[in-house]
Amino acid sequence: MLCSHSLLLLLLLAAGLWGPWAPRGPWVGAQRREGGLRVGQSDRNTTPRPPSPPRPPPAPVAPTREQLYVGLLVPHTAFGQREYSKAIKSALSVLQRSRGPKFEFVNKYQFSFDNIKQDMLGMTPSPTAILNTLCKEFLSVNVSAILYLMNHEKYGRSTASAQYFLQLAGYLGIPVIAWNADNSGLERRASQSSLQLQLAPSLDHQTAAMLSILERYKWHQFSIVTSQIAGHDDFVQAVRERIILMQDRFKFTILNTVVRTRAADLKELQNSESRVMLLYSTRDEAQIILKEARELKLTGENYVWVVTQSVIENRQTMSHFPVGMLGVHFDTSMSSLVSEITTAIKVYAYGVEDFVNDGRNKNLTLNTQLSCEGIGESKWRVGDRFFKYLRNVSVESDQHGKPNVEFTADGVLKAAELKIMNLRPGVSKQLVWEEIGVWKSWDKDGLDIKDIVWPGNSHTPPQGVPEKFHLKITFLEEQPYITLTPPDPITGKCSMNRGVLCRVGTDPELAPATGSEPPKTYHNGSMYQCCSGFCIDLLEKFADDLGFTYELVRVEDGKWGTLEHGKWNGLIAELVNRKTDMVLTSLIINAERESVVDFSVPFMESGIAIVVAKRTGIISPTAFLEPFDTASWMLVGVVAIQASAFTIFLFEWLSPSGFNMKVSQPQPITPPVNGKNPNNHRFSLFRTYWLVWAVLFQAAVHVDCPRGFTARFMTNVWAMFAVVFLAIYTANLAAFMITREEYHDFVGIDDHRVSDFCSHSST
């Protein structure tokens, strides 16, 4: 036993691993030997030894850079890590050329091929395998982000494992850059709260592409069919949100939302008017759903099925898929996955670059220091901050004409491209998925589609509505347009010349207690009578020509439709609240009703007559004022006369050659003229008014003309105006004085002269 301990001690000494007493290098041993020599020499010789020359200072050592690690999770493949390693090296070489010679963050962090830790997972990994990957492979080296790239599309346990892994990463606070073909595993609600970026097209992109197809072919109404696949409620919510965004340019109506759990669930579609269905399920579930739809006659020439990526998967068809199906798809092959490694690494590197260059992060590090053993922090505190830099990156695209790789606030890719697929007969007459177009989210037009094989091998798209559809029509009786008559008391039906059955009430207690009222027919708690008249004849003609069925229902409140306290009642309320498809009755068209509902072209006008008093021929004392309106008389009397009089007076007063305006004593400077002395004359304002009125009415009276040139010019201008004014007045006066028969032209029932006729009684 003692020999064994001695042997172990010798081995430790030889390897240099034994505690602090083990020698650490040749310099320590030399010091020990030198010290021993000095002691021996001093014993033999007392002469002091000259001191040794000083040693030079050690060279400065370059600061050590921190290691920056990132985890890469990829699926198992036959070629192993060869292609993955090649893609990583290619991405690192691209980074060296993208922003100059090198990134700035490499001065602080060491980031090379060895810093990308790869791990491969199977299609359905166990929870233990996922935990081992996180704890032993990634957290042990302090990864600051995880690149999660998977192309499995089994939508079962694979979906659960993806959710489990992403939730664990979010719990630890580590950002994830994902490219997952099974994006149903990346739930929308979960992704909004986790640190996750999605490089693959999301459910939002798929729903946008599907609704673009519906908009292209004017299919306004459709139904949604889903299985219990992961994220089926997210798909329905994404469709509804997209409809709201598109409502300004196109109106959609969701007729049914069916979650298929049993075969009877699809009967809801059989009883509806839906002819366009959006399907979201797995490929195996779609096989069952479409088989049941074929049995219910929900496939064929008039039915269109538009499916998601999860149904198409790897473009292999199933036996019960009907010809003419449409779908959205993106490449999930292994080559596409490998190419996305470059994009994921570039997104990570650009985010690190922005993080390091921000001066606010000077004292922060990208080393997580996390552990699954309870040592250290349970969540990386810098993860949320670092994720914001990753989300705000803008990476140039490798494809020409494609925008930069950018993300929304939810971590979804902004610019996505999807292929439009069509199920059509191939060379061997076997149905194959063929690419017929492309949808680009960044393009204004968005959709580009080539030739399509439609359901039933038709070359024209279906209408998207049933060939014979059912309408609910609300009416209100008014003779002779709609008349109510009792049905046959024995059969309860209407005779050939008595119209059609129409529902007039829903309460059996309203049945007449006596025979004073016409009898009614009761069926399923409703009261029916016979509707006939001109409108009913038109309705039957339209039903035969257009091919639809209808149900006539009397309006509940018995009103035509008026706006009371901001709400409509009667027939208009039925249309506004979408309780009926159309209204059939004799309804007056006015501006208020036209603002909320659409009217057909009027097929009959009643010709409303308005009675006015006949003129007696007696001329009114104020008839001389009729050639001009009140405003014109005011302009002439108040503005024109006053302005001209004051202008002539002012110019005459200021003119040096005008009349003397001052009162002076009579001085016989000039001989009197006709017994009057001109030196005593004064051109006053009153004389100016006399001149203006005399010129206006062309009166032969004595006037004093001004002497000043400007005043005389203004007098001539006023005289010209008076000539034109009198000419217009005399010409119109003769026409107004002639007795004539009047006709009032009204613009309609909303004319203000009709609503307030008392104020226009004189006209």
C-alpha positions in Angstrom: 0.0 0.0 0.0 2.8 2.4 0.8 4.5 1.5 -2.5 1.4 2.4 -4.4 1.1 5.8 -2.8 4.8 6.5 -3.5 4.3 5.6 -7.1 1.3 7.9 -7.4 3.3 10.7 -5.9 6.2 10.2 -8.3 3.8 10.3 -11.2 2.2 13.5 -10.1 5.6 15.1 -9.6 6.7 14.0 -13.1 3.5 15.4 -14.7 3.8 18.7 -12.8 0.2 18.3 -11.4 0.9 17.9 -7.6 -0.3 20.9 -5.7 1.5 24.2 -5.1 4.8 22.4 -4.2 5.3 21.1 -7.7 7.8 23.0 -9.9 6.1 25.3 -12.4 8.9 25.7 -15.0 12.6 25.9 -15.7 12.8 29.4 -14.2 11.9 28.1 -10.7 14.3 25.3 -10.8 17.1 27.6 -11.9 16.5 29.9 -9.1 16.7 27.0 -6.7 20.0 25.8 -8.2 21.4 29.4 -8.2 20.5 29.9 -4.6 22.3 26.7 -3.6 25.4 27.7 -5.5 25.6 31.0 -3.8 25.4 29.4 -0.4 28.2 27.0 -1.1 30.5 29.7 -2.6 30.0 32.0 0.4 31.3 29.2 2.7 34.5 28.8 0.8 35.2 32.4 -0.2 34.3 35.5 1.7 35.0 37.9 -1.2 31.7 39.4 -2.2 30.4 38.6 -5.7 29.7 41.5 -8.0 25.9 42.1 -8.6 24.4 40.7 -11.8 23.1 43.2 -14.4 19.3 44.1 -14.1 16.9 42.0 -16.2 14.9 43.7 -19.0 11.2 44.3 -18.3 8.8 41.7 -19.8 7.2 42.4 -23.1 3.5 43.6 -22.9 1.0 40.8 -23.3 -2.0 41.5 -25.7 -5.3 41.4 -23.9 -7.2 38.2 -24.3 -10.5 38.4 -26.2 -13.6 36.8 -24.9 -15.0 33.8 -26.6 -18.4 34.4 -28.3 -20.4 31.3 -28.8 -23.6 30.6 -30.7 -25.6 27.3 -30.8 -26.7 25.7 -34.1 -29.5 23.1 -33.9 -30.1 21.2 -37.2 -31.7 17.9 -38.1 -29.9 14.6 -38.6 -28.9 13.8 -42.2 -27.2 11.2 -44.1 -24.2 13.4 -45.0 -23.7 14.3 -41.3 -22.0 17.6 -40.5 -20.2 18.0 -43.8 -22.7 20.2 -45.5 -23.5 22.1 -42.3 -19.8 22.9 -41.8 -19.4 24.0 -45.4 -22.4 26.4 -45.0 -20.9 27.8 -41.8 -17.5 28.5 -43.3 -19.2 30.0 -46.3 -21.2 32.3 -44.1 -18.2 33.4 -42.1 -16.4 34.2 -45.3 -19.3 36.3 -46.5 -19.3 38.3 -43.3 -15.7 39.3 -43.9 -16.9 40.9 -47.2 -20.2 42.4 -46.1 -19.0 45.3 -43.9 -15.5 46.0 -44.9 -12.4 44.0 -43.9 -13.9 42.8 -40.6 -16.6 43.5 -38.0 -15.8 45.8 -35.1 -16.9 43.3 -32.5 -14.1 40.9 -33.3 -11.8 43.3 -31.4 -13.7 42.3 -28.3 -14.9 38.8 -29.0 -13.3 35.8 -30.6 -15.8 34.5 -33.2 -14.7 31.8 -35.6 -15.8 28.4 -36.9 -15.0 26.7 -33.6 -17.4 29.2 -31.8 -20.4 27.8 -33.5 -21.5 24.7 -31.6 -23.4 22.3 -33.8 -25.8 19.7 -32.6 -28.2 17.5 -34.5 -31.6 16.4 -33.3 -33.9 13.7 -34.6 -37.3 14.3 -36.0 -39.1 13.5 -32.7 -36.5 14.0 -29.9 -37.4 13.2 -26.4 -37.5 15.8 -23.6 -34.3 14.4 -22.2 -32.5 14.9 -25.5 -33.7 18.5 -25.7 -32.6 19.1 -22.1 -29.2 17.6 -22.8 -28.7 19.7 -25.9 -29.5 22.9 -23.9 -27.6 22.1 -20.7 -24.6 20.1 -21.9 -24.0 21.4 -25.4 -25.1 25.0 -25.3 -25.1 26.4 -21.8 -21.8 24.8 -21.0 -20.1 27.2 -23.4 -22.3 30.2 -22.7 -24.0 30.6 -26.0 -25.6 34.0 -26.6 -28.1 32.9 -29.2 -29.5 29.6 -30.7 -30.0 29.0 -34.4 -32.9 26.6 -34.6 -33.3 25.3 -38.2 -35.6 22.3 -38.8 -37.5 21.1 -41.9 -39.6 18.4 -40.3 -43.3 18.6 -41.3 -44.9 15.8 -39.3 -47.0 18.2 -37.2 -47.3 15.8 -34.3 -44.6 15.1 -31.8 -42.2 17.2 -33.8 -44.5 20.2 -33.2 -44.5 19.5 -29.5 -40.7 19.2 -29.3 -40.3 22.5 -31.2 -42.6 24.2 -28.7 -40.8 22.6 -25.8 -37.4 23.7 -27.0 -38.5 27.2 -27.8 -40.2 27.7 -24.5 -37.2 26.5 -22.6 -35.0 28.9 -24.5 -37.4 31.7 -23.8 -37.4 30.8 -20.1 -33.6 31.0 -20.0 -33.7 34.4 -21.8 -31.7 33.2 -24.8 -32.7 34.7 -28.2 -33.6 32.1 -30.9 -33.2 32.7 -34.7 -35.5 30.0 -36.1 -36.3 28.6 -39.5 -38.9 26.0 -39.0 -40.9 24.4 -41.7 -43.5 23.3 -39.2 -44.3 26.8 -38.2 -47.5 25.8 -36.6 -45.2 24.8 -33.7 -44.2 28.5 -33.5 -47.5 29.7 -32.1 -48.3 33.3 -32.7 -49.2 34.2 -29.2 -46.1 32.4 -27.8 -43.8 34.1 -30.3 -45.1 37.5 -29.3 -43.9 37.0 -25.8 -40.7 35.0 -26.4 -37.3 36.0 -27.8 -37.7 34.5 -31.2 -37.1 35.5 -34.8 -38.7 33.5 -37.6 -36.9 33.4 -40.9 -39.5 31.1 -42.6 -42.9 32.5 -43.9 -45.4 32.6 -41.0 -49.1 31.9 -40.8 -49.7 35.6 -41.4 -47.9 35.4 -44.7 -49.8 32.3 -45.7 -53.2 33.8 -44.9 -52.3 37.0 -46.8 -51.4 35.0 -49.9 -54.6 32.9 -49.7 -56.8 36.0 -49.4 -54.9 37.5 -52.3 -56.1 34.6 -54.4 -59.6 35.2 -53.3 -59.4 38.9 -54.1 -58.0 38.1 -57.5 -61.0 36.1 -58.6 -63.6 38.2 -56.7 -64.6 35.5 -54.2 -66.1 37.6 -51.4 -67.4 34.9 -49.1 -65.7 31.7 -47.9 -65.5 29.2 -45.1 -62.6 28.1 -42.9 -62.0 24.4 -42.2 -59.3 23.3 -39.8 -58.4 20.2 -37.9 -57.1 20.2 -34.3 -53.6 20.9 -35.6 -51.4 23.0 -33.4 -52.1 26.7 -34.0 -55.4 26.2 -35.8 -57.0 29.0 -33.7 -54.0 31.2 -34.6 -54.8 30.5 -38.3 -58.4 31.6 -37.9 -57.3 34.7 -36.0 -54.7 35.5 -38.7 -57.5 35.3 -41.3 -59.7 37.7 -39.4 -56.9 40.2 -38.8 -56.0 40.1 -42.5 -59.7 40.7 -43.5 -59.7 43.9 -41.3 -56.6 45.2 -43.0 -58.1 44.6 -46.5 -61.6 45.9 -45.8 -60.9 49.3 -47.4 -60.3 47.7 -50.9 -62.1 44.4 -50.7 -65.0 43.1 -48.5 -64.8 39.5 -47.2 -67.4 37.5 -45.4 -66.6 34.4 -43.4 -69.7 32.1 -43.7 -68.5 29.2 -41.5 -65.6 28.3 -39.3 -65.5 24.5 -38.9 -63.0 22.7 -36.6 -63.3 19.1 -37.8 -63.4 16.6 -34.9 -65.9 14.2 -36.4 -67.5 13.5 -39.8 -70.7 15.3 -39.0 -68.9 18.6 -38.6 -68.7 19.1 -42.4 -72.5 19.0 -42.8 -72.5 22.6 -41.7 -70.8 23.4 -45.0 -73.3 21.4 -46.9 -76.2 23.6 -45.6 -74.4 26.9 -46.3 -73.8 28.9 -49.4 -70.0 28.6 -49.2 -68.2 27.5 -52.3 -64.7 28.5 -51.3 -62.9 26.8 -48.4 -59.6 27.6 -46.7 -58.1 24.4 -45.3 -55.5 24.3 -42.5 -54.5 20.8 -41.3 -51.9 18.2 -41.8 -51.6 16.2 -45.0 -53.0 13.1 -43.4 -55.9 15.0 -41.8 -56.6 16.7 -45.2 -56.9 13.2 -46.7 -59.7 12.4 -44.3 -61.4 15.8 -44.5 -61.5 15.8 -48.3 -62.8 12.3 -48.5 -65.7 13.3 -46.3 -66.2 16.4 -48.4 -66.4 14.3 -51.5 -69.1 12.1 -49.9 -71.1 15.3 -49.0 -70.6 16.6 -52.6 -68.5 19.5 -51.4 -65.9 18.9 -54.1 -66.4 19.4 -57.8 -66.7 22.0 -60.4 -68.3 24.6 -58.2 -66.1 24.2 -55.1 -62.6 25.6 -54.6 -60.3 24.4 -51.8 -57.3 26.6 -50.9 -54.8 24.9 -48.6 -51.8 25.9 -46.6 -48.2 24.7 -46.5 -49.0 22.0 -43.9 -51.3 20.3 -46.4 -48.8 20.4 -49.3 -45.7 19.5 -47.2 -43.2 17.9 -49.6 -45.6 18.1 -52.6 -46.7 14.5 -52.5 -50.4 14.1 -53.2 -53.0 11.9 -51.6 -55.7 9.8 -53.3 -58.7 11.9 -52.2 -57.3 15.3 -53.1 -59.6 16.8 -55.8 -58.2 18.2 -59.0 -58.0 22.0 -59.1 -56.9 22.6 -55.5 -54.9 25.7 -54.8 -52.3 26.1 -52.1 -49.4 28.2 -50.8 -46.0 26.6 -50.4 -42.3 27.4 -49.6 -39.3 25.3 -50.2 -38.5 23.1 -47.1 -35.9 20.9 -48.7 -32.5 20.2 -47.1 -30.7 22.5 -49.6 -33.0 25.4 -48.6 -32.3 24.7 -44.9 -28.6 24.7 -45.5 -28.8 28.0 -47.4 -30.7 29.6 -44.5 -27.7 28.9 -42.2 -25.9 31.7 -43.9 -28.8 34.1 -43.3 -29.2 33.1 -39.7 -25.4 33.6 -39.0 -25.5 37.0 -40.7 -28.5 38.1 -38.6 -26.7 37.1 -35.5 -23.4 38.8 -36.5 -25.2 42.1 -37.4 -27.0 42.1 -34.1 -23.8 41.6 -32.2 -22.2 44.4 -34.2 -25.0 46.8 -33.3 -24.9 45.7 -29.7 -21.2 46.2 -29.3 -21.1 49.6 -31.1 -23.8 51.0 -28.8 -21.9 52.9 -26.0 -24.7 52.1 -23.5 -23.6 48.4 -23.6 -19.9 49.1 -22.8 -20.1 47.3 -19.4 -22.3 44.4 -20.6 -21.1 41.0 -21.9 -22.6 38.5 -24.2 -21.5 35.5 -22.0 -24.7 34.1 -20.4 -23.1 32.3 -17.4 -26.1 30.1 -17.1 -26.3 26.5 -15.8 -28.8 23.8 -15.5 -27.4 22.7 -12.1 -28.7 25.7 -10.1 -25.3 27.5 -10.2 -25.5 31.1 -11.3 -28.4 33.0 -12.8 -31.6 31.2 -13.8 -32.3 33.7 -16.7 -29.9 35.8 -18.8 -30.8 39.4 -18.0 -29.1 40.8 -21.1 -31.1 38.5 -23.3 -34.1 40.9 -23.7 -31.8 43.8 -24.5 -29.7 41.7 -27.0 -32.9 40.5 -28.7 -33.9 44.0 -29.6 -30.7 44.5 -31.5 -31.3 41.2 -33.4 -34.8 42.2 -34.2 -33.8 45.6 -35.6 -31.1 44.3 -38.0 -31.3 44.8 -41.8 -29.4 42.2 -43.7 -28.9 42.4 -47.4 -30.4 39.6 -49.4 -28.4 37.2 -51.5 -31.1 37.1 -54.1 -31.3 39.9 -56.7 -34.4 42.1 -56.4 -35.4 40.8 -53.0 -35.5 43.3 -50.1 -33.3 43.1 -47.0 -34.0 40.6 -44.3 -35.9 42.6 -41.6 -38.4 41.7 -38.9 -41.5 43.1 -37.4 -42.0 43.9 -33.7 -43.3 40.4 -33.3 -40.2 38.8 -34.7 -41.9 37.9 -38.0 -40.1 38.3 -41.3 -41.3 41.4 -43.1 -40.6 40.3 -46.7 -41.7 36.8 -47.5 -42.2 34.9 -50.8 -44.6 32.0 -51.3 -45.2 29.8 -54.3 -48.8 29.3 -55.5 -49.4 25.7 -56.2 -52.1 24.0 -58.3 -53.1 20.3 -58.2 -53.4 19.1 -61.8 -53.0 16.0 -63.8 -49.4 15.1 -64.6 -47.7 13.3 -67.5 -49.0 9.9 -66.2 -52.4 11.4 -65.4 -51.5 11.3 -61.8 -52.3 14.5 -59.8 -49.2 16.5 -59.0 -48.6 19.8 -57.3 -47.3 22.3 -59.9 -46.1 25.8 -59.3 -48.3 28.3 -61.2 -47.3 31.6 -59.7 -45.7 33.5 -56.8 -46.8 35.8 -54.1 -44.5 38.5 -52.8 -45.4 40.5 -49.7 -43.3 43.5 -50.7 -44.8 43.8 -54.1 -47.7 46.1 -54.6 -49.5 43.7 -57.0 -48.3 40.9 -54.8 -49.8 38.0 -56.8 -48.5 36.7 -60.1 -50.4 33.6 -61.4 -50.2 31.7 -64.7 -52.7 29.2 -66.1 -54.8 27.3 -63.6 -56.6 24.0 -63.9 -59.8 24.6 -62.1 -61.9 22.1 -60.2 -63.6 19.6 -62.5 -60.8 20.2 -65.1 -62.5 23.4 -66.0 -60.7 26.3 -67.8 -62.7 29.0 -66.1 -62.8 29.9 -62.4 -66.0 29.1 -60.5 -68.2 31.9 -59.4 -67.6 31.3 -55.7 -71.3 31.5 -54.9 -74.0 28.8 -55.2 -75.7 28.4 -58.6 -79.0 28.7 -56.8 -78.9 30.6 -53.5 -81.4 31.4 -50.9 -82.4 34.9 -49.9 -84.2 36.3 -46.9 -86.5 39.2 -48.1 -88.2 41.6 -45.8 -91.4 43.5 -46.9 -94.1 45.8 -45.7 -97.5 45.6 -47.3 -98.9 48.5 -49.4 -101.5 48.2 -52.1 -101.2 47.6 -55.0 -97.5 46.7 -54.6 -97.8 44.1 -51.8 -101.2 42.9 -50.6 -101.9 40.5 -47.7 -104.7 38.0 -48.2 -105.7 34.9 -46.1 -104.5 31.5 -47.3 -106.8 28.6 -48.0 -108.4 27.6 -44.7 -108.2 23.9 -45.5 -104.9 23.4 -47.2 -103.2 26.4 -45.7 -101.6 27.3 -49.0 -102.1 30.1 -51.5 -103.9 29.6 -54.7 -102.3 30.3 -58.0 -103.8 33.8 -58.2 -103.4 34.7 -54.6 -99.6 35.0 -54.4 -97.0 33.2 -52.2 -96.8 32.4 -48.5 -95.1 35.0 -46.4 -94.4 35.1 -42.7 -96.1 37.9 -40.9 -95.4 37.1 -37.3 -93.7 34.6 -34.9 -96.0 34.6 -31.9 -99.0 32.2 -32.0 -100.7 34.1 -29.2 -101.4 36.9 -31.7 -103.9 34.7 -33.5 -107.3 36.4 -33.9 -109.8 35.5 -31.2 -112.7 36.2 -33.5 -113.3 36.0 -37.2 -113.0 39.7 -37.7 -109.5 39.5 -38.9 -108.4 37.4 -41.9 -107.3 33.9 -40.9 -103.7 33.0 -40.8 -101.7 29.7 -41.2 -99.4 28.6 -38.3 -96.3 26.6 -38.9 -93.4 26.1 -36.5 -94.6 28.9 -34.3 -94.9 31.4 -37.1 -97.9 33.0 -38.8 -98.2 33.0 -42.6 -100.4 34.8 -45.1 -100.5 35.2 -48.8 -98.5 38.0 -50.4 -99.5 39.2 -53.9 -99.2 42.4 -55.9 -96.9 44.0 -58.4 -93.7 43.6 -56.4 -94.4 39.9 -55.8 -94.9 39.4 -59.6 -91.5 41.0 -60.2 -89.9 38.9 -57.4 -91.2 35.6 -59.0 -89.8 36.7 -62.4 -86.4 37.5 -60.9 -86.3 34.1 -59.0 -87.0 32.2 -62.3 -84.4 34.1 -64.3 -81.6 34.3 -61.7 -82.3 31.0 -60.1 -82.6 31.6 -56.4 -85.1 30.7 -53.7 -86.4 33.2 -51.1 -88.3 33.6 -47.9 -90.7 36.5 -47.4 -90.8 38.0 -43.9 -92.7 41.0 -42.7 -90.7 43.6 -40.8 -91.2 43.2 -37.1 -91.9 46.8 -36.1 -94.0 47.6 -39.1 -92.2 50.8 -40.1 -90.6 51.9 -43.3 -87.4 53.2 -41.9 -86.5 56.5 -40.3 -83.5 57.8 -38.3 -84.5 58.2 -34.7 -81.9 59.2 -32.0 -79.1 58.1 -34.3 -80.5 54.6 -35.0 -82.6 53.4 -37.9 -85.8 51.5 -37.5 -88.1 49.5 -39.8 -87.0 48.2 -43.2 -83.8 50.2 -43.3 -82.7 48.9 -39.9 -83.1 45.3 -41.2 -80.6 46.1 -44.0 -78.2 48.1 -41.9 -78.0 45.4 -39.3 -77.6 42.6 -41.9 -80.7 40.8 -40.7 -82.0 40.5 -44.3 -80.6 40.2 -47.8 -83.0 42.7 -49.5 -86.2 44.7 -48.9 -89.1 44.5 -51.3 -91.8 47.1 -51.1 -92.9 50.6 -52.2 -90.2 52.6 -50.5 -89.5 56.3 -51.1 -85.9 57.1 -52.0 -84.4 60.0 -50.1 -80.9 61.2 -49.4 -80.7 59.8 -45.8 -81.7 56.3 -46.8 -79.4 56.4 -49.8 -76.4 57.1 -47.5 -76.7 53.8 -45.7 -78.4 51.4 -48.2 -78.4 50.8 -52.0 -81.6 51.2 -54.0 -82.4 49.6 -57.3 -83.3 51.7 -60.3 -86.9 52.9 -59.6 -89.3 50.8 -61.7 -92.3 53.0 -60.9 -92.7 56.6 -60.0 -95.9 57.9 -58.4 -95.4 61.4 -59.7 -96.0 63.6 -56.6 -98.0 66.8 -57.5 -97.8 70.1 -55.7 -100.6 72.5 -56.0 -99.8 76.3 -56.2 -102.1 79.3 -56.4 -102.9 80.7 -59.8 -101.9 84.3 -60.5 -104.9 86.7 -60.9 -103.2 89.1 -63.3 -103.1 92.1 -60.8 -99.8 93.8 -60.8 -98.3 94.2 -57.4 -97.3 97.8 -56.2 -93.8 96.6 -55.8 -93.5 95.1 -59.2 -91.2 97.9 -60.3 -88.6 96.3 -58.0 -88.7 92.8 -59.6 -86.0 93.4 -62.3 -83.4 93.3 -59.6 -83.1 91.4 -56.4 -82.6 93.0 -53.0 -78.9 92.7 -53.0 -78.6 94.5 -56.4 -80.8 97.4 -55.2 -78.7 97.7 -52.1 -75.5 97.8 -54.1 -76.9 100.6 -56.4 -78.6 102.6 -53.7 -76.1 102.3 -50.9 -72.8 101.7 -52.5 -72.8 103.1 -56.0 -74.7 106.4 -55.4 -72.9 107.2 -52.1 -69.5 106.3 -53.5 -69.9 108.4 -56.7 -71.3 111.4 -54.8 -68.6 111.5 -52.2 -65.9 110.9 -54.9 -67.1 113.8 -57.1 -67.4 116.1 -54.1 -64.0 115.3 -52.7 -62.2 115.7 -56.0 -64.0 119.0 -56.7 -63.1 120.2 -53.2 -59.4 119.4 -53.5 -59.0 120.6 -57.1 -57.4 124.1 -57.4 -59.5 124.8 -60.5 -62.8 123.8 -58.8 -65.4 126.0 -57.2 -64.5 128.0 -54.1 -66.0 126.0 -51.2 -65.7 128.9 -48.7 -68.3 131.4 -47.9 -67.0 134.8 -48.9 -68.3 138.4 -49.0 -69.5 139.5 -52.5 -66.9 141.4 -54.3 -67.7 142.7 -57.8 -64.5 141.5 -59.4 -66.3 140.2 -62.5 -69.4 141.7 -63.9 -72.6 140.0 -62.8 -74.1 137.4 -65.1 -77.9 137.5 -65.4 -78.0 139.4 -62.2 -75.9 136.9 -60.2 -72.4 137.2 -59.0 -70.3 134.0 -59.8 -67.9 134.7 -57.0 -70.6 133.9 -54.4 -71.3 130.3 -55.9 -70.4 127.3 -53.7 -70.4 123.6 -54.9 -71.7 121.8 -51.8 -72.3 118.1 -51.0 -76.0 118.6 -51.5 -75.5 119.9 -55.0 -73.3 116.8 -55.7 -76.2 114.5 -54.7 -78.5 116.5 -56.9 -76.2 116.0 -59.8 -75.9 112.3 -59.2 -79.6 111.7 -58.9 -80.3 113.9 -62.0 -77.8 111.9 -64.1 -79.2 108.6 -62.8 -82.8 109.4 -63.7 -81.9 111.5 -66.7 -84.0 114.4 -65.3 -84.2 117.7 -67.2 -83.4 119.9 -64.2 -80.8 122.6 -63.5 -77.5 121.1 -62.1 -74.2 122.6 -61.3 -71.4 120.8 -63.1 -68.0 120.6 -61.4 -65.0 122.5 -62.8 -62.2 120.2 -61.7 -60.9 117.7 -64.3 -61.0 114.6 -62.0 -64.4 115.5 -60.7 -65.8 115.8 -64.2 -64.2 112.5 -65.2 -65.9 110.8 -62.3 -69.2 112.4 -63.3 -68.9 111.0 -66.8 -68.2 107.5 -65.4 -71.3 107.7 -63.3 -73.3 108.9 -66.4 -72.1 105.8 -68.3 -73.2 103.5 -65.4 -76.6 105.2 -65.3 -77.1 104.6 -69.0 -76.3 100.9 -68.7 -78.3 100.5 -65.5 -81.4 102.1 -67.0 -81.2 100.1 -70.2 -81.1 96.8 -68.2 -83.9 97.9 -65.9 -86.3 99.0 -68.6 -85.7 95.9 -70.6 -86.4 93.6 -67.7 -89.3 95.6 -66.4 -91.4 94.9 -69.4 -90.9 91.2 -69.1 -91.7 91.2 -65.4 -94.9 93.3 -65.9 -96.4 90.8 -68.4 -98.9 88.3 -66.8 -97.8 84.7 -67.3 -98.4 81.2 -66.0 -95.8 79.9 -63.5 -94.2 76.5 -63.1 -92.1 75.5 -60.1 -89.2 73.2 -60.9 -88.5 71.0 -57.8 -85.4 68.8 -57.4 -87.4 66.2 -55.5 -89.2 65.4 -52.4 -86.3 66.8 -50.4 -86.7 70.3 -52.0 -86.6 72.9 -49.3 -89.5 74.7 -50.9 -91.7 71.6 -50.3 -90.6 71.1 -46.7 -91.1 74.8 -45.8 -93.7 75.9 -48.3 -95.0 78.8 -46.1 -91.8 80.8 -46.6 -92.2 80.5 -50.4 -95.9 81.2 -50.7 -95.3 84.5 -52.5 -93.6 82.7 -55.4 
